[in-house]
Amino acid sequence: MSAARPLAGFRIGVTAARKADEQVALLRRRGAEVEWAAALSLEPNHVDLDELLAATREVMAGPVDLFLATTGIGMRTWLEAATDAGMYDELVASLGRAEILARGPKSVGVLRRHGLRELWAPESECFEDVLAHLRGRDLTGKRIVVQEHGQSLSMAAHALRRLGASVVTVPIYRVASADDPEPMFAMIDLIADRRLDAVTFTSAPAVAALMEAAYSVGRRDDTISAFQSDVVASCVGPVTAAAFEMWGVPTIFPDRSRLAGMVKQLEVELPTRRDGVDVRLADGRTLIVHTDSLLLDGVPVELSAAPLAVLNALLVNPGFVVSRRALLAALPSGQAGSEHAVEMAVARLRAAIGTKAVVTVVKRGYRLAVEPAVRTPGE
């Protein structure tokens, strides 16, 4: 494997519909063998104009206290539709008088181009963190407008109503699955049979579509098991990765939600998995993990199957939180009875590599306490 072709010898699945050619080209230039199957329709963003304009009129029917913007393409589509319908000025004025919270930089960019200024946006780019930002506030009597993305945010709206708010959701578009499901069925077989090293995902709806397709052909359990062990689920960002949490699937994603960052991460991750992982713990010690050995500052460490499975799951994304559910799913067959099994495995892992090496994140899970840089052996 040459430095110019760091992915030579690896087989990677691509599920993107939009910009698929660009992603496939990036991976092939780096030596990867690529299998492509769009999880979503090539024209996935179906806009029901009558529904959108009706929601727009509802938004403008009263004062807006809070506006939650979730996607750049959604904001752009909404404002373009409002322009064509002669509602643009009134809509922008209505939203402009509100406190605006934006999920990420793309929605911020569109807002600012139209003279709208966000008050706050989370660094994580996760809508869940926008909701968390609001939970400690008194929302009684507040009128909140939520711009939906490709999937319904009705549950989020219900949660805000429980806090006393009046909520209007604006459905911009709906995401449709691929018109021809056969390529996706073939991709699922490749995943379930562990004939791929990694699969890339650029949207949460793509994750949902793949899981739905896997269920329809009776291979969802096989697919989940493959992702939990041998096939890397590579996501463009934390929003996409969050869609895997309900399945207990560990994921990797770059610091910035960009296609190039996702590909660059695979250049490091896949060879590392083949050759072993070398990380520096936060306390300065070096941990080297190979398939059949573990060294802590050069000293061999023996781990039984369960704590080793937990360590491998934490090493998928060193320093990031892994949920108890994901760790439970990662435990060897026959040992994953309850979350108590995870706690026992974590306790044994701490006994072997140090109590401060594995950090408990309350109500979320665990993470490995590492320095920011992650290296591969020999670097």
C-alpha positions, 0 to 999 in steps of 0.5 A: 500500500503506497502513501498515494493509495492509502485505501488500496486493498480495501472494499468500501460501500457508498450509500449516497445519492447526491454527490455520489460520483464525487465520493466514489472518485475520491475513494478510488483515487486512494486505491479503494474498490468501491461498491455503490448503491443509493439508499435514497432516491436520486431526487429524494427531496419531495416538496409538497408545495401546498403543505409548505405554504399552508404551514408558512401562513400558520407561521405568519398568523402570530408572533414567533418567539423562537425559531429553530432552523435545522438545515441549509437546503430546507431553509433555502427551499422554504424561502424560495417557495415563499418568494414565488408565492409573494410571502417572502418579505412577510415571512422574513420579517416574522422570523427576524423578530424571533430568537433564532437557534440554528443547528449548524453552519449550513443553516446559519449561512442561508439565514445570514444571506437573507438578513436573519441572524442566529443567536446560538448554534451548537458546536456539535451540529446536533439538533438534540443539543438545540433541544437540550439548550431549551430544556432548562428554560421556561417556555410557557406561552412561547410560540416556537417554529421548527423547520423540519428536515427530511424526517418528521420532528413531531416528537421534538415538537411534542417534547417542547409542548410538554415544556409549555410551548406552542409549536408550529412545525414546517415540513419543507420536504420528505425523503424518499427511498431509492426507486430501484431497491435491488442495488441496496439489497445487494449492498446489504448482502455484502455488509451482512456477509462481511465482504466490505471493510466500510460503508459510508453514510452522508445522511440520517435518512440513508441509515434508516433506509438501509435498515428498513431494506435490511429488515425487508430481506430478513438480514437486519440482525446480520447487518447490525452484527457485521457493523458491530464487529467487522464493517466500519460504519463511516458517517459524515458527521454526528447527526448521521451517526446518531441514526445508528445509536438505536441499533447499537452500532458504533460509528466513526465521523470526522471533526467537521461534517465534510465529505473530504474529512470522512474520506481522510478519516477512512485513510487512517481508520482502515489501515489502523484496524488492519495493522493495530491501534496505537493511542496515547492515554491522557495520563501519558501512557501508550496503549497498543492494540493488535488483533491478538495482543495488548501492550501498555507502555510495552508491557503485555496485558491480558484481557478476557473477551468481554473487556477486550470487546469494550476496549475495541468499541471505545477505540473505534472513535477514541475519546468519543462517548460510546453508549451503554447500549452500543457496548452491550451489543459489542459484548461476545454472544452469550455475555450480553445479558444486561447493562450490568454486564457492561459495567462488569466488563468496564470494571475489569478493563479499568482494573487492567489498564487503569481506573482513569483510562475509561471515563464514565459520562453520566447518562450517556456511556463511556469514553477512553481518556486519550490525548487528541492525536491518534497514531498507527504503529510505526508512525 
